[in-house]
Amino acid sequence: MTEPLLIMRHGEAGWGSPDPARELTARGADEAARMGTWLAGRDDLALDRLRLLASPYRRAQQTAERLGEALGLSVETLERITPDDSPEAVVEWLLAQDGDRPLLLVSHMPLVGGLTGLLVDGRADRGPGFPTAAIAELDAEVPAAGCARLTRFTAPADLV
């Protein structure tokens, strides 16, 4: 992974059942749009080459769609990044990628925290808490446990 990896939690979602069908609240939609605008204004990311992947859950898809609108990107669905998936399985998937494009994964807690902790500290139980629509930016030569460096962590509240 010579390209940056961005890990994002979906925007604020309403309550409901079944869990995969939960949708963004108005606030969550705004959070996602604000983060997309912020990303679109950055010149330090290769946005034209960014691969935008989202959990199949509705709230993650809605978040990614708003990012995609701001960035001019389409959304790919990645089945293995739901709330109950293991960070280790995602790392295996990352290792199988060619690493020639930056990635932005839109997913859920606890996966986003566990994945970040696993990549940075080598332990999935040490990851940061993610406010809704927060993005962790990681850099690593190899996307393996304990091999990444957290270069930036941004939440919508930081963009005030």
C-alpha positions in Angstrom: 0.0 0.0 0.0 2.1 2.9 -1.2 -1.0 5.0 -1.8 -3.0 6.5 1.1 -5.8 4.5 2.8 -8.8 6.5 4.1 -11.1 4.8 6.5 -14.5 6.6 7.1 -17.4 5.9 9.4 -20.8 6.6 7.8 -22.8 9.8 8.7 -25.3 9.8 11.5 -28.0 7.3 11.0 -31.5 6.9 12.4 -32.8 4.1 14.5 -34.5 1.2 12.9 -34.6 -2.4 12.0 -33.4 -4.3 10.1 -29.9 -2.8 10.7 -28.7 -3.0 7.1 -31.7 -0.8 6.0 -31.1 2.1 8.5 -30.8 5.4 6.6 -28.9 8.6 7.2 -30.6 11.4 9.2 -30.6 14.9 7.7 -27.6 15.6 10.0 -25.8 12.5 8.7 -26.4 13.5 5.1 -25.0 17.0 5.8 -22.0 15.4 7.6 -21.3 13.3 4.5 -21.7 16.2 2.1 -19.4 18.4 4.2 -16.7 15.8 4.3 -17.0 15.3 0.5 -16.6 19.0 -0.1 -13.6 19.1 2.2 -12.0 16.2 0.4 -12.7 17.7 -3.0 -10.9 20.9 -1.9 -7.7 19.0 -1.1 -4.8 19.0 -3.5 -2.7 16.5 -1.5 -4.8 13.5 -2.5 -4.9 11.9 -6.0 -8.7 12.2 -6.1 -8.8 11.4 -9.8 -7.4 7.9 -9.0 -9.3 7.4 -5.7 -11.3 4.2 -5.4 -14.4 4.7 -3.3 -15.7 1.6 -1.6 -18.7 1.3 0.8 -20.4 -1.3 2.9 -23.6 -2.7 1.4 -25.6 -1.2 4.4 -27.8 1.6 3.3 -26.3 4.3 5.6 -22.8 3.6 4.3 -24.0 3.6 0.7 -25.8 7.0 1.2 -22.6 8.4 2.8 -20.5 7.2 -0.1 -22.9 8.5 -2.7 -22.6 12.0 -1.2 -18.8 11.7 -1.3 -19.0 10.5 -4.8 -21.1 13.5 -5.9 -18.5 15.9 -4.4 -15.5 14.0 -5.9 -17.0 12.9 -9.2 -16.6 9.2 -8.4 -18.7 6.2 -8.5 -19.2 3.9 -5.5 -18.2 0.3 -5.4 -19.8 -2.0 -2.9 -17.5 -4.1 -0.7 -19.4 -6.8 1.0 -16.7 -7.5 3.6 -16.8 -4.1 5.5 -20.1 -4.4 7.4 -20.2 -3.7 11.2 -19.7 -7.4 12.0 -16.9 -8.2 9.7 -13.4 -8.8 11.1 -10.6 -6.3 10.7 -8.3 -9.2 9.9 -10.4 -10.2 6.9 -10.2 -6.6 5.6 -6.4 -6.5 6.0 -6.3 -9.8 4.0 -8.3 -8.1 1.3 -6.1 -5.0 1.4 -3.0 -7.2 1.0 -4.5 -8.8 -2.1 -5.0 -5.3 -3.8 -2.3 -4.0 -6.1 -1.8 -0.8 -4.1 -1.6 1.5 -7.1 -4.6 3.6 -6.2 -5.6 5.4 -3.0 -8.6 3.8 -1.3 -11.5 5.3 0.7 -13.5 2.7 2.7 -16.9 3.9 4.0 -18.0 1.5 6.8 -19.1 1.3 10.4 -18.1 1.1 14.0 -16.7 -1.2 15.4 -15.0 -2.2 12.1 -13.5 1.2 11.3 -11.9 1.5 14.8 -10.7 -2.0 14.9 -9.2 -1.9 11.4 -7.4 1.4 12.1 -6.1 -0.1 15.4 -4.9 -3.3 13.7 -3.1 -1.5 10.9 -1.5 1.1 13.2 -0.9 -0.6 16.5 -1.2 -4.2 15.5 -4.2 -4.7 17.7 -7.9 -4.4 16.7 -8.9 -3.6 20.3 -6.7 -0.4 20.3 -8.4 1.6 17.5 -9.8 5.1 17.9 -13.4 5.9 18.5 -14.8 7.4 15.3 -17.5 10.1 15.4 -20.0 9.8 12.6 -18.5 10.7 9.2 -14.9 10.9 10.6 -12.0 9.9 8.4 -8.7 8.3 9.4 -5.9 8.7 6.9 -3.2 6.0 6.9 0.1 5.6 5.2 2.0 2.3 4.9 4.3 0.5 2.6 2.4 -2.7 3.3 -1.1 -2.8 4.7 -0.4 -5.3 7.5 -0.9 -5.3 11.2 1.2 -2.7 12.9 2.7 -1.4 9.7 0.7 1.8 9.1 1.0 5.3 10.4 -2.0 7.5 11.2 -1.3 10.7 9.3 -4.6 12.6 9.9 -7.9 12.1 11.7 -10.7 14.5 10.7 -14.3 14.7 11.9 -17.1 17.0 10.6 -16.8 19.1 13.8 -13.1 19.8 12.8 -14.3 21.6 9.7 -16.1 24.4 11.5 
